[in-house]
Amino acid sequence: MGKEFTEDDRLYLQFLQNNISRMNTNSTQVKTWCMAIVAALLAIFAETKNCLFLLICFIPVIFFCILDAQYLQQEHKFVGMYNDYINGKENRPDIYAMPMKSYAKGLKCFFKALFSWSVFPVYGLLVITLVILLCF
């Protein structure tokens, strides 16, 4: 059978699960805020026909894209820690230890997270839409 977990182990895993859920929620909220701000700026552009509002739209798109990638990177680090602990690859010397530095490769890398399927297509489509609007 599998590894027997103590109450401390369960609390540690619950702590990791809570962090994973929080990073996922933050990522969703970042996308929501970005869409709301861009939609408001596009509504102002539609009313005024001032291209400055289209250019201003790029600022929140870039900012929220970077923030979203950061949340996704952190989420993948916590998932890696969780999986390693469950599979017995990680031994915590201290109940409060969070060895985040050892989880900086693969999808846990910022640039991999930035170009992942949950970040890049959303913000890429926004940028393409804004460029098309600027051209017409």
DRENLO-393219 format. One line per field, with one value per residue: z, y, x of N, C-alpha, C, CB in turn; residue number from 0. Coordinates in steps of 0.05 Angstrom, whole numbers, plus 5000, padded with zeros to 4 digits. Atoms other than C-alpha are relative to their C-alpha. Glycine has a CB too. Layout:
N
n_up	[Z,...]
n_north	[Y,...]
n_east	[X,...]
ca_up	[Z,...]
ca_north	[Y,...]
ca_east	[X,...]
c_up	[Z,...]
c_north	[Y,...]
c_east	[X,...]
cb_up	[Z,...]
cb_north	[Y,...]
cb_east	[X,...]
k	[NUM,...]
//
This chain:
136
n_up	[5000,5002,4977,4978,4994,4973,5000,5010,5029,5011,4998,5020,5026,5002,5004,5028,5015,4997,5017,5028,5005,5000,5025,5021,4997,5008,5029,5012,4994,5016,5027,4998,4998,5025,5020,4992,5006,5029,5011,4994,5018,5027,5001,5001,5028,5019,4997,5006,5024,4994,5000,4976,4982,5010,4992,4971,4996,4999,4973,4983,5012,4995,4971,4990,5012,4984,4973,5003,5003,4973,4984,5011,4992,4972,4997,5009,4980,4978,5009,5000,4972,4991,5013,4990,4972,5001,5012,4983,5010,4984,4972,4987,4975,4982,5008,5013,5023,5026,5018,5026,5019,5015,5019,5018,5027,5013,4999,4976,5009,5007,5029,5008,4991,5016,5027,4997,5013,4984,4999,5025,5019,4990,5003,5028,5015,4993,5014,5029,5003,4997,5023,5022,4996,5006,5029,5014]
n_north	[4976,4975,4989,4991,4971,4990,4976,4978,5004,4992,4971,4989,5004,4982,4973,4999,4999,4973,4982,5007,4988,4970,4991,5004,4979,4975,5000,4995,4972,4982,4999,4986,4972,4990,4998,4978,4975,4997,4994,4972,4982,5003,4985,4972,4996,5000,4975,4976,5006,4992,5024,5001,5020,5026,5003,5004,5028,5018,4999,5021,5026,5009,5002,5023,5024,5007,5008,5027,5020,5003,5017,5027,5012,5007,5023,5024,5007,5013,5026,5017,5006,5019,5026,5011,5008,5024,5022,5006,4989,4977,5004,4974,5000,4982,4999,4974,4997,4999,4999,4991,4996,5025,5004,4978,5010,5009,4981,4983,4978,4978,4997,5022,4993,4977,5010,5024,4999,4986,4972,4987,4996,4979,4973,4998,4992,4972,4984,5001,4984,4972,4993,4998,4976,4977,4999,4991]
n_east	[5017,4985,4987,5017,4996,5006,5017,4983,4999,5026,5001,4981,5013,5022,4988,4992,5025,5012,4985,5007,5027,4998,4987,5018,5020,4988,4996,5026,5007,4983,5012,5025,4993,4988,5022,5017,4986,4997,5027,5007,4985,5011,5025,4993,4990,5023,5015,4985,4984,4973,4982,4984,5012,4990,4972,5000,5009,4977,4987,5011,4996,4973,4997,5015,4988,4977,5010,5013,4978,4987,5018,4999,4974,5002,5018,4985,4981,5014,5008,4976,4994,5021,4995,4975,5004,5017,4985,4978,4975,4993,5001,4998,4986,5014,5028,5005,4982,5012,4977,5009,4978,4994,5021,4998,4996,5024,5023,4996,4984,5018,5005,5017,5027,5009,5008,5017,5026,5020,4993,4994,5022,5018,4989,4992,5024,5005,4981,5007,5025,4993,4984,5019,5015,4982,4995,5024]
ca_up	[5000,4998,5047,5115,5128,5197,5217,5203,5133,5121,5145,5100,5040,5056,5060,4991,4964,4991,4956,4891,4895,4912,4853,4807,4833,4825,4754,4737,4771,4733,4667,4689,4709,4645,4602,4642,4636,4562,4549,4585,4545,4481,4498,4509,4442,4407,4435,4423,4363,4398,4382,4446,4483,4438,4454,4528,4523,4513,4583,4622,4573,4582,4657,4670,4623,4664,4730,4704,4683,4753,4786,4739,4753,4828,4821,4783,4836,4890,4848,4839,4914,4927,4877,4902,4974,4957,4916,4972,4933,4982,5055,5096,5150,5180,5179,5154,5099,5029,4981,4922,4890,4870,4828,4775,4713,4662,4668,4734,4695,4684,4609,4601,4642,4600,4535,4564,4536,4594,4587,4518,4475,4519,4518,4448,4421,4458,4427,4357,4366,4388,4330,4281,4311,4305,4232,4214]
ca_north	[5000,5073,5116,5129,5203,5235,5293,5340,5310,5321,5393,5406,5377,5417,5480,5464,5451,5518,5553,5517,5538,5610,5616,5587,5636,5694,5674,5674,5741,5772,5751,5778,5845,5851,5837,5888,5943,5931,5929,5995,6027,5999,6028,6096,6088,6071,6134,6182,6150,6171,6120,6138,6093,6035,6047,6051,5982,5951,5972,5929,5872,5868,5880,5828,5778,5781,5777,5717,5681,5694,5663,5603,5593,5594,5546,5497,5501,5484,5427,5401,5405,5369,5313,5304,5299,5249,5206,5208,5249,5307,5301,5363,5375,5428,5432,5504,5491,5510,5493,5535,5544,5471,5479,5528,5484,5461,5492,5521,5569,5639,5640,5571,5595,5659,5619,5564,5549,5582,5649,5664,5651,5696,5756,5740,5746,5811,5839,5815,5847,5913,5913,5900,5956,6003,5986,6004]
ca_east	[5000,5021,5058,5026,5017,5019,4975,5033,5039,4965,4970,5030,4993,4932,4975,5003,4932,4908,4965,4951,4878,4896,4944,4892,4839,4887,4902,4828,4817,4875,4844,4777,4807,4846,4784,4743,4795,4807,4732,4723,4779,4751,4683,4715,4752,4686,4654,4711,4748,4813,4868,4904,4855,4875,4948,4932,4899,4968,4991,4941,4948,5023,5020,4966,5000,5063,5024,4984,5048,5077,5015,5018,5092,5079,5021,5065,5118,5068,5041,5112,5124,5058,5073,5144,5120,5065,5114,5166,5218,5217,5233,5218,5269,5223,5147,5151,5203,5182,5240,5216,5284,5290,5227,5250,5254,5204,5135,5158,5203,5172,5181,5151,5091,5087,5081,5036,4967,4931,4967,4993,4931,4888,4934,4959,4888,4879,4942,4922,4853,4884,4933,4876,4836,4896,4904,4832]
c_up	[5000,5027,5021,5007,5028,4997,4990,4970,4987,5001,4979,4972,4996,4995,4970,4982,5001,4983,4971,4992,4999,4975,4976,5000,4991,4970,4985,5004,4983,4972,5000,5001,4974,4979,5007,4994,4970,4988,5006,4982,4971,4997,4998,4972,4980,5001,4989,4974,5004,5002,5024,5019,4991,5009,5030,5007,5002,5028,5018,4989,5007,5030,5011,4989,5017,5028,4999,4997,5027,5017,4990,5007,5029,5005,4992,5019,5023,4992,5000,5029,5011,4989,5011,5029,5000,4990,5017,4991,5017,5029,5013,5026,5021,4989,4984,4975,4974,4980,4972,4979,4984,4979,4980,4971,4988,5000,5023,4993,4991,4971,4989,5008,4982,4973,5002,4987,5017,5002,4973,4981,5009,4994,4971,4982,5006,4984,4970,4995,5001,4976,4976,5002,4994,4971,4985,5011]
c_north	[5025,5009,5009,5028,5006,5024,5024,4998,5010,5031,5014,4998,5018,5029,5003,5002,5027,5020,4996,5013,5030,5010,4997,5021,5027,5002,5007,5029,5020,5001,5016,5030,5012,5004,5024,5027,5005,5006,5028,5020,4998,5014,5030,5006,5001,5025,5024,4998,5011,4976,4998,4979,4972,4995,4995,4972,4981,4999,4979,4972,4989,4996,4975,4973,4991,4991,4972,4979,4995,4982,4971,4987,4992,4976,4975,4992,4986,4972,4981,4992,4979,4972,4987,4989,4974,4975,4994,5011,5023,4992,5028,4998,5016,5002,5025,5004,4999,5004,5008,5001,4975,4994,5023,4991,4991,5021,5019,5025,5022,5001,4977,5005,5022,4990,4974,5005,5015,5030,5013,5003,5022,5028,5004,5009,5029,5019,5001,5017,5030,5010,5003,5026,5025,5004,5011,5026]
c_east	[5018,5012,4979,5007,4992,4982,5016,5003,4974,4997,5018,4987,4976,5009,5008,4975,4987,5015,4995,4973,5001,5013,4982,4978,5011,5004,4974,4992,5016,4989,4974,5005,5010,4978,4982,5012,5002,4972,4991,5015,4991,4973,5005,5010,4976,4984,5015,5016,5029,5018,5018,4989,5007,5028,5002,4992,5024,5013,4988,5004,5027,5004,4986,5011,5024,4991,4987,5021,5014,4982,5001,5026,4999,4982,5014,5022,4987,4990,5024,5008,4980,5005,5025,4996,4983,5016,5025,5027,5009,4997,5003,5015,4985,4971,4994,5018,4984,5023,4992,5022,5006,4978,5000,5004,4974,4978,5002,5017,4980,4994,4984,4971,4989,4989,4983,4972,4979,5006,5002,4977,4981,5010,5009,4976,4992,5018,4994,4976,5007,5015,4981,4983,5016,5003,4975,4990]
cb_up	[5024,4990,4992,5025,4980,5016,5028,5013,4993,5015,5028,5001,4996,5026,5018,4992,5010,5030,5006,4995,5021,5025,4996,5002,5028,5014,4990,5012,5030,4999,4990,5024,5023,4989,5000,5030,5013,4987,5013,5030,5002,4992,5026,5021,4993,5006,5029,5022,4976,5026,4975,5014,5001,4969,4993,5014,4978,4979,5012,5006,4969,4990,5014,4993,4971,5003,5010,4975,4980,5013,4999,4969,4996,5017,4982,4972,5010,5009,4972,4988,5018,4991,4970,5000,5016,4981,4972,5003,4971,4993,5011,5005,4997,5002,5025,5019,5000,4998,5000,5003,5015,5020,5014,5008,5000,5012,5000,5022,4976,5009,4985,5013,5029,4996,4983,5030,4995,5028,5016,4986,4997,5030,5019,4990,5007,5030,5004,4991,5021,5025,4994,4999,5029,5014,4989,5002]
cb_north	[5000,5022,5024,4981,5017,5007,5005,4999,4971,4987,5010,4985,4970,4999,5004,4975,4979,5008,4997,4970,4991,5009,4984,4972,5001,5003,4973,4981,5006,4989,4971,4991,5005,4979,4974,4998,5000,4974,4980,5006,4993,4971,4994,5008,4977,4976,5004,5006,5013,5017,5001,5028,5003,4998,5024,5021,4991,5009,5028,5005,5001,5021,5025,5003,5005,5025,5020,5000,5010,5028,5010,5001,5021,5024,5004,5004,5026,5017,5002,5015,5025,5010,5004,5021,5022,5005,5006,4971,5009,5025,4980,5011,5011,5028,4998,5022,4977,5024,4973,5027,5008,4977,4998,5018,4976,4974,4985,4984,4992,5026,5002,4973,5009,5020,4995,4993,4972,4989,5004,4984,4975,4997,5004,4974,4981,5005,4990,4971,4993,5005,4979,4975,5002,4996,4973,4980]
cb_east	[4981,4982,5018,5003,4985,5026,4989,5028,5005,4977,5007,5027,4992,4983,5024,5016,4981,5001,5030,5000,4980,5015,5026,4987,4989,5027,5011,4979,5003,5030,4995,4984,5020,5020,4983,4993,5028,5012,4979,5006,5030,4997,4983,5021,5019,4982,4993,5020,4988,5000,5017,5000,4970,4998,5016,4981,4982,5021,4996,4971,4996,5021,4988,4971,5009,5019,4979,4982,5021,5003,4972,4997,5023,4990,4975,5012,5015,4977,4987,5023,4999,4972,5002,5022,4986,4976,5008,5003,4996,4982,5022,4971,5029,5013,4982,5004,5021,4980,5014,4986,5025,5002,4972,5023,5020,4990,4974,5012,5019,5013,5027,5010,5001,5022,5024,4997,4989,4999,5026,5022,4984,4994,5023,5011,4977,5003,5029,4995,4980,5016,5022,4982,4989,5027,5007,4978]
k	[0,1,2,3,4,5,6,7,8,9,10,11,12,13,14,15,16,17,18,19,20,21,22,23,24,25,26,27,28,29,30,31,32,33,34,35,36,37,38,39,40,41,42,43,44,45,46,47,48,49,50,51,52,53,54,55,56,57,58,59,60,61,62,63,64,65,66,67,68,69,70,71,72,73,74,75,76,77,78,79,80,81,82,83,84,85,86,87,88,89,90,91,92,93,94,95,96,97,98,99,100,101,102,103,104,105,106,107,108,109,110,111,112,113,114,115,116,117,118,119,120,121,122,123,124,125,126,127,128,129,130,131,132,133,134,135]
//
